[in-house]
Amino acid sequence: MNNVANKLICLNLNANWQPVGFKTVKDAIVDLCGSESYGKPSTLALDIEYELDDSGQPIFDEAKSMNPVSWDEWMLLSIRPWDLFINSPTRSIRVPTVIIATNFNKMPIKTFKGKPSKDGIWNRDQGICQYTGKKLSKDQSTIDHVIPRSKGGGDTWTNMVVCEKELNSKTPFVFFQFLVVKPNEHKIEDIKRLAKEVGVDEVRFKTAQVYDFENDPNQLIPTTDKFSRYKKNSDGTYTPKNKLANRCWKLQHANVITWDGLVVPCCFDKDATHQLGNLKTQSFKQIWHNDKYKQFRYELKQSRKNIDICANCSEGASVWQD
């Protein structure tokens, strides 16, 4: 146990999911369990589900889903054959490999001396676009001024970053989103050709959330499996591909504010039926900690199937397909 606890294997991410270093298992668990005492978690752990090969072994380079969870939720996770674990007096606990500091969004600052050069910036940023995270070749990259020279930005280490050439353009980046349902799935190749013809920078295909998915009365679920969030059962009905665990990282991380100031749990509450507060009468902090919010979180942990917007949630499912 001591050997595992002192292993420096836990990747530490900031609130923007940028790596800021590694921690020992012991330090990561101290951060996780200690953050619960302040009302909202300041540290979350990633519950990573992997694709499995034909022999049932995880393919660690292919994550199926990544769900941030609190310490209370983490202790309820089962230990898989490939997981490291530590033993407490009452239970065995899966070792987290990635933790997120939700209230920290900065990067460690490394001091560079001398006049910045293109090669120096390239080596510092390791050839990675600082806006997209994409690994670039030198031909694909350029150096961008975070604060433009025209606005007073200087040629300094802190104001110059590696950037993808296509992003450093005077024209907007055009993103083409296509929602795939059964009536239009035969148009996918046409959409790809159209995007190329009109000069779209990126086209992506999004899987659709279907409200009446069990029987799909409106025939919206695609026949192509990769573009569907649901699997077809032998009796002709459908069920979500993702396992609906009684947890939700959104409740600890984000919410939705409607145009008229209503606060609702997430974007699945399209009609604002679960109103947790109103910014016209309360501050956001008051709403975040009020009884309605606490009750909603409690009910979800008991059974998400009893909450209409949570019973058909896509959390853990593949939403985007290339």
DODREN-86284 format. One record per residue (C-alpha): residue in three letters; y, x, z. Coordinates in steps of 0.5 Angstrom, whole numbers, plus 500, padded with zeros to 3 digits. Layout:
BEGIN
ALAYXZ...
% end
This chain:
BEGIN
MET500500500ASN505506502ASN504509495VAL505503491ALA511501496ASN515508494LYS513508487LEU520508483ILE518503478CYS522497478LEU528496473ASN534494476LEU539490471ASN546488472ALA548480471ASN549482464TRP541484463GLN544491462PRO539497465VAL543500471GLY537504474PHE530504477LYS529502485THR522503489VAL518497490LYS520497497ASP528497496ALA527492490ILE523487495VAL528488501ASP534486496LEU530480493CYS528477500GLY535479503SER539476498GLU536469500SER540469507TYR547468503GLY546461501LYS545463493PRO540469491SER544475489THR538478487LEU532475482ALA526478480LEU523477472ASP517473472ILE514476465GLU509472462TYR505477456GLU502475450LEU494476451ASP490480446ASP483478444SER480481450GLY484477455GLN488483456PRO496483456ILE500486451PHE506489455ASP510490448GLU510482447ALA513478452LYS512471452SER517469457MET521472462ASN524467468PRO528469473VAL526467480SER528467487TRP524470493ASP522464495GLU519462488TRP516469487MET512469493LEU508463490LEU506467484SER499468483ILE497475482ARG494477475PRO489482474TRP494487471ASP499486477LEU500491482PHE501488489ILE503489496ASN500486503SER504483508PRO501480515THR500473512ARG499474504SER499479498ILE505479494ARG506481487VAL510487485PRO516486481THR517490475VAL524488473ILE530485478ILE537482476ALA543483481THR546477479ASN553478482PHE554485479ASN556486472LYS558493471MET555499468PRO554506472ILE560510470LYS558517467THR564522466PHE564526459LYS569532458GLY573534452LYS575530446PRO571525444SER567526437LYS563521433ASP557525435GLY559525442ILE559518442TRP553517438ASN549521443ARG552518449ASP550511447GLN544513444GLY545510437ILE545503440CYS550498438GLN554496445TYR555489442THR549487440GLY544492443LYS541494436LYS538501435LEU542503429SER541509424LYS547513423ASP548510416GLN548503420SER553505425THR561506426ILE565508432ASP569502434HIS575502439VAL574497444ILE582496445PRO584497438ARG589502436SER594497434LYS594494441GLY595501444GLY588503445GLY587510445ASP581515442THR578516449TRP571516452THR572509455ASN575506449MET570508444VAL563505443VAL558505437CYS558499433GLU554496428LYS558497421GLU557490419LEU560488426ASN566492425SER569488419LYS575484418THR571478416PRO568473421PHE560474423VAL557468420PHE551465424PHE547460420GLN542455425PHE537451422LEU534446427VAL527445424VAL523438425LYS518435421PRO522432415ASN526438414GLU520444415HIS519444408LYS526446406ILE525453410GLU525457404ASP530454401ILE535455407LYS533462407ARG535463399LEU542459400ALA544463406LYS543469402GLU547466396VAL553464400GLY553471404VAL551469411ASP550475416GLU544472420VAL540465419ARG535463425PHE531457426LYS531453432THR525449435ALA527442437GLN526438443VAL523432442TYR524426448ASP518422446PHE514428445GLU507425447ASN506420441ASP512423437PRO513416434ASN519418430GLN515424427LEU519429429ILE514435431PRO513440425THR506441423THR507449422ASP505451429LYS511457430PHE516452429SER514447435ARG515447442TYR509442443LYS501443442LYS497437439ASN491435443SER484432440ASP486425442GLY493426437THR498426443TYR502432444THR504436450PRO509442451LYS506449450ASN510452456LYS507451463LEU512446467ALA512450474ASN516447479ARG522452479CYS528453474TRP532459474LYS538455471LEU539452478GLN541459480HIS544461474ALA548456470ASN550449469VAL554445465ILE561442465THR563436461TRP569435457ASP572430463GLY570435469LEU563433471VAL558438473VAL551437471PRO545441472CYS544444465CYS545442457PHE539438457ASP543432461LYS546430455ASP548424457ALA551426464THR546422468HIS545427474GLN552428476LEU552433482GLY560433482ASN567432479LEU572438478LYS577433479THR576432486GLN572438488SER572446487PHE566449484LYS564452490GLN564446494ILE560442488TRP555448488HIS553448495ASN554440496ASP548435498LYS547433491TYR546440488LYS541442494GLN537435493PHE537436486ARG534443487TYR529441492GLU526435488LEU525440482LYS521444487GLN517439489SER515436482ARG519437476LYS515431473ASN519426477ILE526428474ASP527426466ILE531432464CYS526437467ALA519433465ASN520435458CYS524442459SER523448454GLU524453459GLY519459458ALA517456451SER519460444VAL526457442TRP528461436GLN524463431ASP525468425
% end
